[in-house]
Amino acid sequence: MKNEKITSREVDFGKWYTDVVRAAHLASYSSVKGCIIFEPNGYALWEKMQSVMDGMFQETGHSNVYMPLLIPESLLQKESELIEGFAPEVAWVTQGGEKKLEERLCIRPTSETLFSDYYHNVVKSYRDLPLKYNQWCSVMRWEKETRPFLRSREFLWQEGHTVHETREEAEEETKQMLHVYETFFKDYLAIPVITGKKTEKEKFAGAEYSLTVEALMYNGIALQSGTSHFFGDKFARAYDIRFKDRNNQDAYCYQTSWGTTTRMIGALIMVHSDDNGLVLPPKIAPVPVTIIPIGESDEVMEQVDRICHLLKEAKIKVSVDDSKKSPGFKFAEAEVKGIPLRIEVGERDLKNKKITMVRRDTREKISYDLDCDIVAEVTSLLDTIQSDMYQRALKRREDLTFEAHNLEEVKEIMDKQPGFIHAMWCGDPACEAKMKEIRGTKSRCILENAKAIDDHCVVCGKKAKHHVVWGIQY
């Protein structure tokens, strides 16, 4: 039975998305325009993501730091491309208490300037390098149109900033962190992604080049889900980050930055969820299993306690809904919250020495013997759910992936059903702009070393240089 609070995604995808956010109590709107309140369910999901990713960062040799919220205007202006790229979105502090500030302070839209200023002060010798830092924080960008998790004025993210002795080392870092993101999306979020290089027009302001992780939502719209940027020595020259090299000569260092945001929560919703609410992959669910007693008899509660104890002993996080609500209400609540697996323990099943497990992703009910190896069965089922969710998302992406050989084909595809379009490009920004005229279609990434589809540009027909994936973006 469909959740009546949630609009069907086939009827209105945008309304469906907002309904799921609200029904699952992930976020609510605040009195601060363009900013959301993270409710417990939404923040728990971010904490789980943060925990997993932070472990991956630590394994690759990174340490967490924290930089100030405010950036002096003079510091921001040292790198002209960066300030030009972010100028329309910057929020400024002009007064402290009752006193007007002598210099405007920007609320960080990103922290390259602060890290660069810090590195200028602490990097003196090649022996100091590399410095591989990450920051978990919020940033502010004055977006015109906002939507919970996908685009808000204040949002949570992580931003890695590293400094290296050589170009080769920095480029290796840029690629490594892109791979970390790709692994996280596939193995934990159960979301298939494509990776590649951003075009010159779409790269991060101030970067030599940007690498990107691109995911396709259920409705065929693309979501930039993580980026890794190589700066070369551009910021080092702007902020005078010099060190004594191995020959005792002055040299400029090489830098990278990379980041992901709470947009990943939006991606989870739009790739996996359905008309009954949130659907979460077990590996990223804050609580992958919930036990729901049906009735309050001693026998029922004894079995609930037994199963709960066994799962906790096996380090499987589990909750018990022993509230006074009706069983039907509890089932619906577990479903809308996206809990991957619920275990129902009721007197009728116990008389037959059975318990019931219900998958959230398929809503399939499975009966198990009461004396089964509950830990093994739950572990196996959670693994199956995780794998099945990835395979369904992969098939959906494949079904919405197309090839185009001319503009007419691009238009026909985008008018009928948006998705990823593979097409060749000559490298001319004018052709990139021409593609945008078709429902806002943009280059998502250049696939390096990919097989050519044609020898000509999809737009102008001239000799092609790049195999590009195109799409409409959030």
Wavefront OBJ file of the C-alpha trace (Angstrom):
o trace
v 0.000 0.000 0.000
v 1.395 3.391 -1.050
v 2.271 6.054 1.541
v -0.451 8.701 1.152
v 1.885 11.491 2.325
v 4.206 10.960 -0.621
v 3.462 12.069 -4.180
v 4.236 9.413 -6.785
v 7.647 9.995 -8.369
v 6.127 9.187 -11.769
v 3.647 12.056 -11.332
v 5.919 14.804 -9.968
v 9.543 13.866 -9.242
v 10.382 17.177 -7.552
v 7.392 17.007 -5.225
v 8.085 13.320 -4.551
v 11.655 14.174 -3.507
v 10.523 16.857 -1.065
v 7.787 14.589 0.301
v 10.333 11.831 1.034
v 12.645 14.300 2.807
v 9.779 15.460 5.007
v 8.077 12.079 5.568
v 11.369 10.410 6.567
v 12.143 13.345 8.896
v 15.494 14.002 7.247
v 15.176 17.780 7.186
v 12.727 20.604 7.595
v 12.679 24.178 6.422
v 13.991 26.895 8.722
v 13.215 30.582 9.195
v 16.572 31.330 7.546
v 15.794 31.509 3.837
v 17.673 28.918 1.812
v 18.909 26.992 4.874
v 17.541 23.715 6.234
v 17.315 22.092 9.642
v 18.919 18.648 9.746
v 16.522 16.467 11.731
v 17.893 13.485 13.702
v 17.353 10.975 10.873
v 19.087 13.217 8.349
v 21.990 14.101 10.622
v 22.489 10.449 11.626
v 22.833 9.620 7.941
v 25.441 12.371 7.480
v 27.306 11.153 10.584
v 27.428 7.641 9.119
v 28.787 8.971 5.827
v 31.275 11.116 7.699
v 32.446 8.176 9.803
v 33.023 5.878 6.829
v 34.698 8.500 4.657
v 36.851 9.796 7.484
v 38.174 6.275 7.979
v 39.042 6.134 4.275
v 40.826 9.484 4.529
v 42.794 8.344 7.562
v 43.834 5.176 5.739
v 45.250 7.276 2.919
v 47.346 9.347 5.320
v 45.180 12.421 5.885
v 44.622 14.316 9.146
v 41.681 16.506 10.137
v 42.095 20.202 10.879
v 39.751 23.155 11.230
v 40.058 26.602 9.645
v 38.236 29.840 10.531
v 34.746 30.544 9.211
v 35.628 34.056 8.021
v 38.070 35.099 5.297
v 39.432 38.673 4.938
v 38.630 40.145 1.528
v 42.284 40.958 0.859
v 43.216 37.310 1.365
v 40.481 36.090 -0.960
v 41.570 38.489 -3.708
v 45.079 37.059 -3.986
v 43.836 34.383 -6.382
v 41.814 36.255 -9.019
v 40.191 33.225 -10.701
v 38.855 31.955 -7.376
v 37.200 35.218 -6.346
v 35.803 35.711 -9.839
v 34.309 32.230 -9.793
v 32.674 32.609 -6.373
v 31.854 36.355 -6.325
v 28.117 35.971 -7.128
v 27.675 33.481 -4.252
v 29.754 35.119 -1.501
v 28.070 36.364 1.686
v 29.892 39.238 3.416
v 30.154 40.318 7.061
v 30.516 44.094 7.235
v 29.792 44.836 10.895
v 30.894 43.363 14.212
v 28.619 44.312 17.095
v 27.918 48.005 16.574
v 31.193 48.709 14.782
v 31.594 48.745 11.016
v 34.533 46.575 9.982
v 37.544 48.172 8.315
v 37.725 45.210 5.941
v 34.902 43.007 4.761
v 34.994 39.369 5.852
v 33.567 36.685 3.612
v 31.804 33.642 5.078
v 33.781 30.793 3.556
v 32.370 29.422 0.301
v 35.478 27.183 0.237
v 38.798 27.302 2.087
v 41.636 27.285 -0.473
v 42.688 30.757 0.606
v 42.865 29.923 4.314
v 44.799 26.715 3.726
v 47.166 28.511 1.359
v 47.787 31.265 3.893
v 48.487 28.617 6.533
v 50.831 26.685 4.254
v 52.708 29.921 3.501
v 53.523 30.134 7.210
v 54.396 26.509 7.950
v 56.016 25.080 4.802
v 59.743 25.867 4.866
v 61.544 22.777 3.580
v 60.908 19.713 1.432
v 61.151 17.830 4.732
v 57.838 19.441 5.766
v 56.051 17.895 2.783
v 53.583 16.507 2.029
v 50.895 17.985 4.266
v 47.635 16.099 3.722
v 44.752 17.738 5.559
v 40.970 17.472 5.534
v 38.304 19.663 7.099
v 34.710 18.783 8.069
v 32.696 21.993 8.239
v 29.853 24.036 6.786
v 30.198 26.583 4.008
v 27.891 29.261 2.642
v 27.068 30.083 -0.952
v 24.267 32.505 -1.759
v 22.267 30.240 -4.066
v 19.252 31.722 -5.853
v 17.210 28.526 -5.976
v 17.460 26.007 -3.151
v 16.315 22.457 -2.477
v 17.000 20.366 0.662
v 20.407 18.631 0.520
v 20.858 19.263 -3.206
v 21.399 23.006 -3.075
v 21.173 25.199 -0.002
v 22.919 28.377 1.108
v 24.611 26.731 4.045
v 25.611 23.104 3.645
v 27.862 20.550 5.294
v 30.835 19.047 3.523
v 34.392 17.867 3.748
v 37.178 19.629 1.913
v 40.619 18.105 1.579
v 43.599 20.385 0.941
v 47.055 18.973 0.363
v 50.460 20.417 -0.480
v 53.273 18.473 -2.169
v 56.901 18.673 -3.177
v 56.415 17.602 -6.794
v 53.847 17.892 -9.533
v 53.752 14.112 -9.949
v 52.974 13.541 -6.273
v 50.167 16.117 -6.311
v 48.636 14.649 -9.450
v 48.740 11.191 -7.911
v 46.897 12.597 -4.866
v 44.239 14.117 -7.141
v 43.610 10.754 -8.798
v 43.759 8.785 -5.545
v 41.068 10.872 -3.868
v 38.808 10.582 -6.907
v 39.172 6.808 -6.563
v 38.286 7.037 -2.839
v 35.045 8.813 -3.761
v 34.283 6.306 -6.522
v 34.779 3.421 -4.064
v 32.588 5.068 -1.432
v 29.731 5.599 -3.878
v 29.863 2.072 -5.227
v 30.590 0.076 -2.058
v 28.598 2.069 0.504
v 25.965 4.181 -1.253
v 25.307 1.443 -3.862
v 25.375 4.142 -6.544
v 27.199 3.506 -9.834
v 29.215 6.507 -11.015
v 31.304 7.600 -13.952
v 34.564 9.488 -13.461
v 36.507 11.766 -15.747
v 37.894 15.250 -16.310
v 35.829 18.426 -16.356
v 36.057 20.636 -19.427
v 37.871 23.955 -19.128
v 34.533 25.747 -18.796
v 33.227 23.433 -16.072
v 36.395 23.025 -13.968
v 36.812 24.549 -10.493
v 37.844 28.221 -10.520
v 41.610 28.400 -10.065
v 42.348 24.742 -10.849
v 44.576 23.492 -13.639
v 42.070 20.699 -14.039
v 39.217 19.064 -12.136
v 38.277 15.400 -11.932
v 34.674 14.524 -11.148
v 32.359 11.774 -9.924
v 29.021 11.876 -11.783
v 25.904 9.929 -10.809
v 22.593 9.580 -12.628
v 19.383 9.956 -10.677
v 16.279 7.812 -11.225
v 14.700 10.505 -13.430
v 17.743 10.727 -15.724
v 19.129 13.979 -14.312
v 22.853 14.034 -13.488
v 24.313 14.961 -10.127
v 27.920 16.061 -9.684
v 28.690 14.052 -6.579
v 32.329 14.734 -5.741
v 35.301 16.536 -7.273
v 39.084 16.410 -7.008
v 41.133 19.369 -8.238
v 44.774 19.736 -9.251
v 46.041 23.292 -8.737
v 49.624 22.919 -9.904
v 51.643 25.742 -8.331
v 49.022 28.409 -9.075
v 47.970 29.015 -5.467
v 51.546 28.594 -4.276
v 52.613 31.527 -6.456
v 49.591 33.628 -5.453
v 50.185 33.001 -1.723
v 53.980 32.670 -1.885
v 54.200 29.099 -0.593
v 57.906 28.413 -1.135
v 60.238 25.851 0.368
v 63.880 24.847 0.168
v 64.100 21.865 -2.174
v 66.588 18.986 -2.080
v 69.203 21.211 -3.748
v 68.581 23.962 -1.183
v 66.922 26.112 -3.864
v 63.644 28.013 -3.473
v 60.734 26.139 -5.062
v 56.978 26.507 -5.192
v 54.869 23.622 -3.902
v 51.989 21.871 -5.701
v 48.474 21.692 -4.283
v 45.218 19.781 -4.534
v 41.748 20.065 -3.100
v 38.832 17.635 -3.129
v 35.364 17.546 -1.609
v 31.949 15.967 -1.204
v 28.837 17.351 0.465
v 25.446 16.530 1.939
v 24.313 16.317 -1.695
v 25.089 12.641 -1.230
v 21.934 12.361 0.896
v 19.990 13.794 -2.033
v 21.646 11.242 -4.324
v 20.613 8.371 -2.032
v 17.018 9.542 -2.133
v 16.859 10.088 -5.889
v 18.617 6.844 -6.870
v 17.080 4.325 -4.453
v 13.911 5.584 -2.767
v 10.322 4.874 -3.802
v 6.743 6.032 -3.275
v 6.734 4.614 0.255
v 9.679 6.665 1.456
v 13.397 6.404 1.952
v 15.321 3.269 0.925
v 18.823 2.970 2.383
v 21.659 0.590 1.484
v 22.581 -1.437 4.611
v 26.216 -0.306 4.646
v 25.281 3.372 5.006
v 22.099 3.036 7.083
v 22.653 4.399 10.607
v 20.560 1.442 11.868
v 20.369 -1.403 9.325
v 18.001 -3.629 11.356
v 14.949 -2.929 13.481
v 12.994 -5.482 15.507
v 9.272 -4.943 15.899
v 7.448 -6.973 18.572
v 3.826 -7.728 17.748
v 2.157 -7.901 21.134
v 3.781 -7.664 24.558
v 3.669 -11.223 25.855
v 6.625 -12.564 27.803
v 7.372 -15.040 25.012
v 7.482 -12.286 22.356
v 9.688 -9.981 24.415
v 11.965 -12.857 25.379
v 12.610 -13.624 21.700
v 13.045 -9.939 20.851
v 15.685 -9.635 23.585
v 17.410 -12.815 22.424
v 17.629 -11.733 18.779
v 18.695 -8.219 19.737
v 21.456 -9.558 21.985
v 22.799 -11.923 19.301
v 22.900 -9.173 16.657
v 24.598 -6.698 18.971
v 27.175 -9.330 19.910
v 27.906 -9.686 16.187
v 28.384 -5.877 15.945
v 25.219 -5.433 13.847
v 23.524 -2.205 14.866
v 19.890 -2.870 15.722
v 16.976 -1.000 17.253
v 13.803 -2.281 18.925
v 10.517 -0.456 18.459
v 8.756 -1.312 21.710
v 6.585 1.814 21.620
v 2.848 1.643 22.300
v 2.009 2.331 18.639
v 0.124 -0.249 16.595
v 2.160 -2.841 14.633
v 0.898 -1.371 11.339
v 2.086 2.086 12.333
v 5.498 0.697 13.330
v 5.849 -1.124 10.013
v 5.008 2.032 8.060
v 7.399 4.118 10.150
v 10.296 1.696 9.609
v 9.494 1.675 5.914
v 9.367 5.440 5.395
v 12.655 5.824 7.308
v 14.298 3.386 4.930
v 15.554 0.879 7.512
v 16.935 -1.911 5.279
v 15.613 -4.876 7.274
v 12.889 -5.300 9.832
v 12.346 -8.396 11.917
v 8.787 -9.041 13.053
v 8.281 -11.167 16.164
v 4.664 -12.047 16.923
v 2.738 -14.642 18.903
v 1.195 -16.243 15.806
v 4.627 -16.833 14.203
v 6.122 -18.035 17.475
v 3.431 -20.722 17.797
v 4.760 -22.061 14.490
v 8.343 -21.524 15.677
v 8.859 -18.866 12.992
v 9.931 -15.221 12.697
v 9.459 -12.908 9.708
v 12.028 -10.655 8.068
v 10.993 -7.900 5.644
v 13.324 -6.299 3.087
v 12.807 -2.575 2.653
v 14.151 -2.458 -0.907
v 11.714 -5.042 -2.336
v 9.169 -5.172 0.529
v 9.507 -8.952 0.385
v 8.500 -10.908 3.497
v 10.620 -13.969 4.294
v 9.808 -16.556 6.959
v 12.642 -18.126 8.973
v 12.762 -20.899 11.547
v 12.989 -19.530 15.073
v 16.081 -21.624 15.755
v 17.935 -20.493 12.610
v 21.398 -18.935 12.827
v 19.957 -15.440 13.068
v 23.306 -13.659 12.727
v 24.242 -15.574 9.576
v 20.794 -15.078 8.022
v 20.674 -11.348 8.777
v 24.248 -10.829 7.553
v 23.530 -12.700 4.332
v 20.300 -10.814 3.734
v 21.910 -7.415 4.332
v 24.689 -8.305 1.875
v 22.092 -9.360 -0.690
v 20.133 -6.134 -0.242
v 23.299 -4.054 -0.679
v 24.276 -5.917 -3.851
v 20.758 -5.913 -5.313
v 20.376 -2.171 -4.761
v 23.604 -1.495 -6.636
v 22.622 -3.774 -9.512
v 19.173 -2.147 -9.852
v 20.745 1.313 -9.876
v 23.300 0.161 -12.438
v 20.607 -1.262 -14.716
v 18.577 1.952 -14.433
v 21.666 3.975 -15.410
v 22.392 1.659 -18.344
v 18.770 1.957 -19.512
v 19.166 5.750 -19.456
v 22.556 5.881 -21.191
v 22.553 6.749 -24.887
v 24.806 7.565 -27.819
v 24.289 10.569 -30.080
v 25.968 11.374 -33.379
v 24.397 14.762 -34.146
v 22.399 17.531 -32.444
v 19.066 16.189 -33.696
v 19.678 12.929 -31.850
v 20.678 14.804 -28.685
v 17.449 16.801 -28.799
v 15.328 13.726 -29.472
v 16.846 11.888 -26.494
v 16.577 14.796 -24.070
v 12.990 15.592 -25.079
v 11.916 11.980 -24.668
v 13.857 10.846 -21.574
v 16.961 12.594 -20.183
v 19.987 10.529 -19.269
v 23.698 10.263 -19.911
v 24.571 10.862 -23.562
v 27.913 9.704 -24.929
v 28.985 11.930 -27.830
v 32.178 13.264 -29.369
v 33.339 16.883 -29.016
v 35.871 18.988 -30.883
v 36.945 20.940 -27.792
v 35.453 24.281 -28.890
v 33.585 26.065 -26.035
v 31.135 27.399 -28.635
v 29.972 23.843 -29.333
v 29.679 23.241 -25.592
v 27.471 26.334 -25.348
v 25.377 25.136 -28.292
v 24.670 21.861 -26.473
v 23.416 23.837 -23.475
v 20.616 25.260 -25.627
v 19.050 21.791 -25.569
v 17.298 21.737 -22.173
v 20.459 22.967 -20.414
v 22.528 19.932 -21.472
v 26.081 20.261 -20.129
v 29.285 18.292 -20.358
v 29.486 16.052 -17.300
v 33.040 14.835 -17.942
v 35.606 13.920 -20.560
v 36.294 10.185 -20.582
v 40.046 9.898 -20.941
v 41.377 6.931 -22.929
v 37.819 5.987 -23.900
v 37.015 4.537 -27.311
v 35.827 7.109 -29.854
v 32.209 6.810 -30.982
v 32.724 8.939 -34.103
v 35.532 10.904 -35.702
v 33.448 14.103 -35.761
v 32.027 16.554 -33.187
v 28.363 15.987 -32.333
v 27.706 19.728 -32.710
v 29.755 21.155 -35.574
v 30.869 18.052 -37.439
v 34.555 18.991 -37.305
v 37.269 16.583 -36.182
v 36.545 15.301 -32.673
v 39.088 15.416 -29.843
v 37.201 14.103 -26.825
v 34.696 11.422 -25.853
v 32.329 13.299 -23.522
v 29.413 12.291 -21.338
v 26.663 14.925 -21.428
v 23.575 15.413 -19.291
v 21.115 17.745 -17.635
v 22.293 18.575 -14.122
v 20.881 19.394 -10.719
l 1 2 3 4 5 6 7 8 9 10 11 12 13 14 15 16 17 18 19 20 21 22 23 24 25 26 27 28 29 30 31 32 33 34 35 36 37 38 39 40 41 42 43 44 45 46 47 48 49 50 51 52 53 54 55 56 57 58 59 60 61 62 63 64 65 66 67 68 69 70 71 72 73 74 75 76 77 78 79 80 81 82 83 84 85 86 87 88 89 90 91 92 93 94 95 96 97 98 99 100 101 102 103 104 105 106 107 108 109 110 111 112 113 114 115 116 117 118 119 120 121 122 123 124 125 126 127 128 129 130 131 132 133 134 135 136 137 138 139 140 141 142 143 144 145 146 147 148 149 150 151 152 153 154 155 156 157 158 159 160 161 162 163 164 165 166 167 168 169 170 171 172 173 174 175 176 177 178 179 180 181 182 183 184 185 186 187 188 189 190 191 192 193 194 195 196 197 198 199 200 201 202 203 204 205 206 207 208 209 210 211 212 213 214 215 216 217 218 219 220 221 222 223 224 225 226 227 228 229 230 231 232 233 234 235 236 237 238 239 240 241 242 243 244 245 246 247 248 249 250 251 252 253 254 255 256 257 258 259 260 261 262 263 264 265 266 267 268 269 270 271 272 273 274 275 276 277 278 279 280 281 282 283 284 285 286 287 288 289 290 291 292 293 294 295 296 297 298 299 300 301 302 303 304 305 306 307 308 309 310 311 312 313 314 315 316 317 318 319 320 321 322 323 324 325 326 327 328 329 330 331 332 333 334 335 336 337 338 339 340 341 342 343 344 345 346 347 348 349 350 351 352 353 354 355 356 357 358 359 360 361 362 363 364 365 366 367 368 369 370 371 372 373 374 375 376 377 378 379 380 381 382 383 384 385 386 387 388 389 390 391 392 393 394 395 396 397 398 399 400 401 402 403 404 405 406 407 408 409 410 411 412 413 414 415 416 417 418 419 420 421 422 423 424 425 426 427 428 429 430 431 432 433 434 435 436 437 438 439 440 441 442 443 444 445 446 447 448 449 450 451 452 453 454 455 456 457 458 459 460 461 462 463 464 465 466 467 468 469 470 471 472 473 474
